[in-house]
Amino acid sequence: MASEISNRLVLEAALTELHEVGPSQLRLRRVAKRANVSIGLISDHFGDREGLITAAVLYRIDQLMLNLFGPILDISDEEALTVQRLDQFERELIAPDFWQEAHAARQEYLQLHSYLMTNKGALVKLDESRQEVRKLILAKAQLFVDNGLTVPGVTAVTLVRVLFGVLYGQVFFDDQAGLEIVPDEWAFSLQLVLRSVFRPSAPAVL
């Protein structure tokens, strides 16, 4: 447990360094000081500077992906999903605060991903990590299907593809098109997309 806490402190300290000075200026001594650990501990767990940067970036990307899909991942595996729970889920997705966070998360994701572009080994690890997150999300999406809250023909994979398009694609589109995030307009457009996969008899959110 103590080792896990120390590792997390090191990763958080490394991320702070990355955001403040960038990967080329990151120094193990400063990271060790921030995390209040020895340089030897960092070397034992992460190897050299590149190993630490890779570990920190993968750690944060995992966090960003899990946060982005937070509304669906927060659903308990033992929970009996109802139309009322679906209504709550949709409200969480269209909340203005959530979309502002999604926008910021995408920007950070792109910045962090750029640090790994020249490291093939890190990109392989990133893909493995994303596969694990996808499994978690698919398992949660299956709960909606199993409880009859999706329209006929919609599978867990279909649902995840739609949610990803909503959660990531729209943020990407707004960035590229220079569109301002207007909460009411965004919420309504998202609801239209969600209504294409969830059971039509569910109550309207807006």
Summary of the structure (lengths in Angstrom):
residues: 206
radius of gyration: 19.7
end to end distance: 45.5
largest distance: 59.9
contacts: 582
relative contact order: 0.11
helix: 75%
strand: 1%
